[in-house]
Amino acid sequence: MIFEVTSTDVIHSFWVPDMYGKIDANPGRINRISFTARQEGTFRGVCAELCGAGHANMQFRVEAVSASAWQQWIDQQKKWCRRAATRPVVRAAMWPPART
């Protein structure tokens, strides 16, 4: 896995405790970290840098899957994109019409 980490506001610290160490997310800069999951599963990630009022809510998850499951997901995404590209564009109008 390769993670590209950045921030739009303050310094954050990207951390998935059960997988690997931390890497800072700095405004205006992309930091990269790569590692291989030891096992499949869902892993909890957090911001490990006190970054402001919303810090306690900065949580995410990382899904580690097999190579075949990953390829299956990629194939499904490609099918969805092909189907979406062939659908007609639908335009919506407000009802009732706006008064002028």
MODELLER restraints for C-alpha pairs under 7 A, 6 or more apart:
rsr = mdl.restraints
at = mdl.atoms
rsr.add(forms.Gaussian(group=physical.xy_distance, feature=features.Distance(at['CA:1:A'], at['CA:34:A']), mean=5.33, stdev=0.5))
rsr.add(forms.Gaussian(group=physical.xy_distance, feature=features.Distance(at['CA:1:A'], at['CA:35:A']), mean=5.43, stdev=0.5))
rsr.add(forms.Gaussian(group=physical.xy_distance, feature=features.Distance(at['CA:1:A'], at['CA:36:A']), mean=5.83, stdev=0.5))
rsr.add(forms.Gaussian(group=physical.xy_distance, feature=features.Distance(at['CA:2:A'], at['CA:32:A']), mean=6.84, stdev=0.5))
rsr.add(forms.Gaussian(group=physical.xy_distance, feature=features.Distance(at['CA:2:A'], at['CA:33:A']), mean=5.76, stdev=0.5))
rsr.add(forms.Gaussian(group=physical.xy_distance, feature=features.Distance(at['CA:2:A'], at['CA:34:A']), mean=4.23, stdev=0.5))
rsr.add(forms.Gaussian(group=physical.xy_distance, feature=features.Distance(at['CA:2:A'], at['CA:35:A']), mean=6.74, stdev=0.5))
rsr.add(forms.Gaussian(group=physical.xy_distance, feature=features.Distance(at['CA:3:A'], at['CA:32:A']), mean=5.60, stdev=0.5))
rsr.add(forms.Gaussian(group=physical.xy_distance, feature=features.Distance(at['CA:3:A'], at['CA:33:A']), mean=5.36, stdev=0.5))
rsr.add(forms.Gaussian(group=physical.xy_distance, feature=features.Distance(at['CA:3:A'], at['CA:34:A']), mean=6.16, stdev=0.5))
rsr.add(forms.Gaussian(group=physical.xy_distance, feature=features.Distance(at['CA:4:A'], at['CA:30:A']), mean=6.12, stdev=0.5))
rsr.add(forms.Gaussian(group=physical.xy_distance, feature=features.Distance(at['CA:4:A'], at['CA:31:A']), mean=5.74, stdev=0.5))
rsr.add(forms.Gaussian(group=physical.xy_distance, feature=features.Distance(at['CA:4:A'], at['CA:32:A']), mean=4.62, stdev=0.5))
rsr.add(forms.Gaussian(group=physical.xy_distance, feature=features.Distance(at['CA:4:A'], at['CA:33:A']), mean=6.77, stdev=0.5))
rsr.add(forms.Gaussian(group=physical.xy_distance, feature=features.Distance(at['CA:5:A'], at['CA:25:A']), mean=5.29, stdev=0.5))
rsr.add(forms.Gaussian(group=physical.xy_distance, feature=features.Distance(at['CA:5:A'], at['CA:30:A']), mean=5.51, stdev=0.5))
rsr.add(forms.Gaussian(group=physical.xy_distance, feature=features.Distance(at['CA:5:A'], at['CA:31:A']), mean=5.20, stdev=0.5))
rsr.add(forms.Gaussian(group=physical.xy_distance, feature=features.Distance(at['CA:5:A'], at['CA:32:A']), mean=6.18, stdev=0.5))
rsr.add(forms.Gaussian(group=physical.xy_distance, feature=features.Distance(at['CA:6:A'], at['CA:25:A']), mean=4.41, stdev=0.5))
rsr.add(forms.Gaussian(group=physical.xy_distance, feature=features.Distance(at['CA:6:A'], at['CA:26:A']), mean=5.41, stdev=0.5))
rsr.add(forms.Gaussian(group=physical.xy_distance, feature=features.Distance(at['CA:6:A'], at['CA:27:A']), mean=6.09, stdev=0.5))
rsr.add(forms.Gaussian(group=physical.xy_distance, feature=features.Distance(at['CA:6:A'], at['CA:28:A']), mean=6.88, stdev=0.5))
rsr.add(forms.Gaussian(group=physical.xy_distance, feature=features.Distance(at['CA:6:A'], at['CA:29:A']), mean=5.84, stdev=0.5))
rsr.add(forms.Gaussian(group=physical.xy_distance, feature=features.Distance(at['CA:6:A'], at['CA:30:A']), mean=4.94, stdev=0.5))
rsr.add(forms.Gaussian(group=physical.xy_distance, feature=features.Distance(at['CA:6:A'], at['CA:31:A']), mean=6.52, stdev=0.5))
rsr.add(forms.Gaussian(group=physical.xy_distance, feature=features.Distance(at['CA:7:A'], at['CA:25:A']), mean=5.32, stdev=0.5))
rsr.add(forms.Gaussian(group=physical.xy_distance, feature=features.Distance(at['CA:7:A'], at['CA:26:A']), mean=5.25, stdev=0.5))
rsr.add(forms.Gaussian(group=physical.xy_distance, feature=features.Distance(at['CA:7:A'], at['CA:27:A']), mean=4.45, stdev=0.5))
rsr.add(forms.Gaussian(group=physical.xy_distance, feature=features.Distance(at['CA:7:A'], at['CA:28:A']), mean=6.76, stdev=0.5))
rsr.add(forms.Gaussian(group=physical.xy_distance, feature=features.Distance(at['CA:8:A'], at['CA:27:A']), mean=5.07, stdev=0.5))
rsr.add(forms.Gaussian(group=physical.xy_distance, feature=features.Distance(at['CA:8:A'], at['CA:28:A']), mean=6.82, stdev=0.5))
rsr.add(forms.Gaussian(group=physical.xy_distance, feature=features.Distance(at['CA:9:A'], at['CA:27:A']), mean=5.80, stdev=0.5))
rsr.add(forms.Gaussian(group=physical.xy_distance, feature=features.Distance(at['CA:10:A'], at['CA:26:A']), mean=6.68, stdev=0.5))
rsr.add(forms.Gaussian(group=physical.xy_distance, feature=features.Distance(at['CA:10:A'], at['CA:27:A']), mean=6.08, stdev=0.5))
rsr.add(forms.Gaussian(group=physical.xy_distance, feature=features.Distance(at['CA:10:A'], at['CA:51:A']), mean=6.51, stdev=0.5))
rsr.add(forms.Gaussian(group=physical.xy_distance, feature=features.Distance(at['CA:11:A'], at['CA:24:A']), mean=6.72, stdev=0.5))
rsr.add(forms.Gaussian(group=physical.xy_distance, feature=features.Distance(at['CA:11:A'], at['CA:25:A']), mean=5.58, stdev=0.5))
rsr.add(forms.Gaussian(group=physical.xy_distance, feature=features.Distance(at['CA:11:A'], at['CA:26:A']), mean=4.86, stdev=0.5))
rsr.add(forms.Gaussian(group=physical.xy_distance, feature=features.Distance(at['CA:11:A'], at['CA:27:A']), mean=6.59, stdev=0.5))
rsr.add(forms.Gaussian(group=physical.xy_distance, feature=features.Distance(at['CA:11:A'], at['CA:51:A']), mean=6.50, stdev=0.5))
rsr.add(forms.Gaussian(group=physical.xy_distance, feature=features.Distance(at['CA:12:A'], at['CA:24:A']), mean=5.73, stdev=0.5))
rsr.add(forms.Gaussian(group=physical.xy_distance, feature=features.Distance(at['CA:12:A'], at['CA:25:A']), mean=4.92, stdev=0.5))
rsr.add(forms.Gaussian(group=physical.xy_distance, feature=features.Distance(at['CA:12:A'], at['CA:26:A']), mean=6.73, stdev=0.5))
rsr.add(forms.Gaussian(group=physical.xy_distance, feature=features.Distance(at['CA:12:A'], at['CA:47:A']), mean=5.97, stdev=0.5))
rsr.add(forms.Gaussian(group=physical.xy_distance, feature=features.Distance(at['CA:12:A'], at['CA:48:A']), mean=6.98, stdev=0.5))
rsr.add(forms.Gaussian(group=physical.xy_distance, feature=features.Distance(at['CA:12:A'], at['CA:49:A']), mean=5.27, stdev=0.5))
rsr.add(forms.Gaussian(group=physical.xy_distance, feature=features.Distance(at['CA:12:A'], at['CA:51:A']), mean=6.07, stdev=0.5))
rsr.add(forms.Gaussian(group=physical.xy_distance, feature=features.Distance(at['CA:13:A'], at['CA:22:A']), mean=6.30, stdev=0.5))
rsr.add(forms.Gaussian(group=physical.xy_distance, feature=features.Distance(at['CA:13:A'], at['CA:23:A']), mean=5.58, stdev=0.5))
rsr.add(forms.Gaussian(group=physical.xy_distance, feature=features.Distance(at['CA:13:A'], at['CA:24:A']), mean=4.26, stdev=0.5))
rsr.add(forms.Gaussian(group=physical.xy_distance, feature=features.Distance(at['CA:13:A'], at['CA:25:A']), mean=5.64, stdev=0.5))
rsr.add(forms.Gaussian(group=physical.xy_distance, feature=features.Distance(at['CA:13:A'], at['CA:47:A']), mean=4.99, stdev=0.5))
rsr.add(forms.Gaussian(group=physical.xy_distance, feature=features.Distance(at['CA:13:A'], at['CA:48:A']), mean=4.93, stdev=0.5))
rsr.add(forms.Gaussian(group=physical.xy_distance, feature=features.Distance(at['CA:13:A'], at['CA:49:A']), mean=5.09, stdev=0.5))
rsr.add(forms.Gaussian(group=physical.xy_distance, feature=features.Distance(at['CA:14:A'], at['CA:22:A']), mean=5.55, stdev=0.5))
rsr.add(forms.Gaussian(group=physical.xy_distance, feature=features.Distance(at['CA:14:A'], at['CA:23:A']), mean=5.29, stdev=0.5))
rsr.add(forms.Gaussian(group=physical.xy_distance, feature=features.Distance(at['CA:14:A'], at['CA:24:A']), mean=5.99, stdev=0.5))
rsr.add(forms.Gaussian(group=physical.xy_distance, feature=features.Distance(at['CA:14:A'], at['CA:25:A']), mean=6.64, stdev=0.5))
rsr.add(forms.Gaussian(group=physical.xy_distance, feature=features.Distance(at['CA:14:A'], at['CA:46:A']), mean=6.40, stdev=0.5))
rsr.add(forms.Gaussian(group=physical.xy_distance, feature=features.Distance(at['CA:14:A'], at['CA:47:A']), mean=5.27, stdev=0.5))
rsr.add(forms.Gaussian(group=physical.xy_distance, feature=features.Distance(at['CA:14:A'], at['CA:48:A']), mean=6.60, stdev=0.5))
rsr.add(forms.Gaussian(group=physical.xy_distance, feature=features.Distance(at['CA:15:A'], at['CA:21:A']), mean=6.30, stdev=0.5))
rsr.add(forms.Gaussian(group=physical.xy_distance, feature=features.Distance(at['CA:15:A'], at['CA:22:A']), mean=4.56, stdev=0.5))
rsr.add(forms.Gaussian(group=physical.xy_distance, feature=features.Distance(at['CA:15:A'], at['CA:23:A']), mean=6.76, stdev=0.5))
rsr.add(forms.Gaussian(group=physical.xy_distance, feature=features.Distance(at['CA:15:A'], at['CA:45:A']), mean=5.51, stdev=0.5))
rsr.add(forms.Gaussian(group=physical.xy_distance, feature=features.Distance(at['CA:15:A'], at['CA:46:A']), mean=5.50, stdev=0.5))
rsr.add(forms.Gaussian(group=physical.xy_distance, feature=features.Distance(at['CA:15:A'], at['CA:47:A']), mean=6.15, stdev=0.5))
rsr.add(forms.Gaussian(group=physical.xy_distance, feature=features.Distance(at['CA:15:A'], at['CA:48:A']), mean=6.32, stdev=0.5))
rsr.add(forms.Gaussian(group=physical.xy_distance, feature=features.Distance(at['CA:16:A'], at['CA:43:A']), mean=6.88, stdev=0.5))
rsr.add(forms.Gaussian(group=physical.xy_distance, feature=features.Distance(at['CA:16:A'], at['CA:44:A']), mean=6.05, stdev=0.5))
rsr.add(forms.Gaussian(group=physical.xy_distance, feature=features.Distance(at['CA:16:A'], at['CA:45:A']), mean=4.24, stdev=0.5))
rsr.add(forms.Gaussian(group=physical.xy_distance, feature=features.Distance(at['CA:16:A'], at['CA:46:A']), mean=6.54, stdev=0.5))
rsr.add(forms.Gaussian(group=physical.xy_distance, feature=features.Distance(at['CA:17:A'], at['CA:45:A']), mean=6.81, stdev=0.5))
rsr.add(forms.Gaussian(group=physical.xy_distance, feature=features.Distance(at['CA:18:A'], at['CA:43:A']), mean=6.77, stdev=0.5))
rsr.add(forms.Gaussian(group=physical.xy_distance, feature=features.Distance(at['CA:19:A'], at['CA:37:A']), mean=6.35, stdev=0.5))
rsr.add(forms.Gaussian(group=physical.xy_distance, feature=features.Distance(at['CA:25:A'], at['CA:31:A']), mean=6.74, stdev=0.5))
rsr.add(forms.Gaussian(group=physical.xy_distance, feature=features.Distance(at['CA:37:A'], at['CA:64:A']), mean=6.51, stdev=0.5))
rsr.add(forms.Gaussian(group=physical.xy_distance, feature=features.Distance(at['CA:40:A'], at['CA:64:A']), mean=4.76, stdev=0.5))
rsr.add(forms.Gaussian(group=physical.xy_distance, feature=features.Distance(at['CA:40:A'], at['CA:65:A']), mean=5.10, stdev=0.5))
rsr.add(forms.Gaussian(group=physical.xy_distance, feature=features.Distance(at['CA:40:A'], at['CA:66:A']), mean=6.77, stdev=0.5))
rsr.add(forms.Gaussian(group=physical.xy_distance, feature=features.Distance(at['CA:41:A'], at['CA:63:A']), mean=5.89, stdev=0.5))
rsr.add(forms.Gaussian(group=physical.xy_distance, feature=features.Distance(at['CA:41:A'], at['CA:64:A']), mean=5.25, stdev=0.5))
rsr.add(forms.Gaussian(group=physical.xy_distance, feature=features.Distance(at['CA:41:A'], at['CA:65:A']), mean=6.72, stdev=0.5))
rsr.add(forms.Gaussian(group=physical.xy_distance, feature=features.Distance(at['CA:42:A'], at['CA:61:A']), mean=6.54, stdev=0.5))
rsr.add(forms.Gaussian(group=physical.xy_distance, feature=features.Distance(at['CA:42:A'], at['CA:62:A']), mean=5.69, stdev=0.5))
rsr.add(forms.Gaussian(group=physical.xy_distance, feature=features.Distance(at['CA:42:A'], at['CA:63:A']), mean=4.63, stdev=0.5))
rsr.add(forms.Gaussian(group=physical.xy_distance, feature=features.Distance(at['CA:42:A'], at['CA:64:A']), mean=6.33, stdev=0.5))
rsr.add(forms.Gaussian(group=physical.xy_distance, feature=features.Distance(at['CA:43:A'], at['CA:61:A']), mean=5.50, stdev=0.5))
rsr.add(forms.Gaussian(group=physical.xy_distance, feature=features.Distance(at['CA:43:A'], at['CA:62:A']), mean=5.09, stdev=0.5))
rsr.add(forms.Gaussian(group=physical.xy_distance, feature=features.Distance(at['CA:43:A'], at['CA:63:A']), mean=6.43, stdev=0.5))
rsr.add(forms.Gaussian(group=physical.xy_distance, feature=features.Distance(at['CA:44:A'], at['CA:60:A']), mean=6.12, stdev=0.5))
rsr.add(forms.Gaussian(group=physical.xy_distance, feature=features.Distance(at['CA:44:A'], at['CA:61:A']), mean=4.66, stdev=0.5))
rsr.add(forms.Gaussian(group=physical.xy_distance, feature=features.Distance(at['CA:44:A'], at['CA:62:A']), mean=6.48, stdev=0.5))
rsr.add(forms.Gaussian(group=physical.xy_distance, feature=features.Distance(at['CA:45:A'], at['CA:59:A']), mean=5.65, stdev=0.5))
rsr.add(forms.Gaussian(group=physical.xy_distance, feature=features.Distance(at['CA:45:A'], at['CA:60:A']), mean=4.97, stdev=0.5))
rsr.add(forms.Gaussian(group=physical.xy_distance, feature=features.Distance(at['CA:45:A'], at['CA:61:A']), mean=5.39, stdev=0.5))
rsr.add(forms.Gaussian(group=physical.xy_distance, feature=features.Distance(at['CA:45:A'], at['CA:62:A']), mean=6.99, stdev=0.5))
rsr.add(forms.Gaussian(group=physical.xy_distance, feature=features.Distance(at['CA:46:A'], at['CA:58:A']), mean=5.87, stdev=0.5))
rsr.add(forms.Gaussian(group=physical.xy_distance, feature=features.Distance(at['CA:46:A'], at['CA:59:A']), mean=4.43, stdev=0.5))
rsr.add(forms.Gaussian(group=physical.xy_distance, feature=features.Distance(at['CA:46:A'], at['CA:60:A']), mean=6.19, stdev=0.5))
rsr.add(forms.Gaussian(group=physical.xy_distance, feature=features.Distance(at['CA:47:A'], at['CA:58:A']), mean=5.68, stdev=0.5))
rsr.add(forms.Gaussian(group=physical.xy_distance, feature=features.Distance(at['CA:47:A'], at['CA:59:A']), mean=6.61, stdev=0.5))
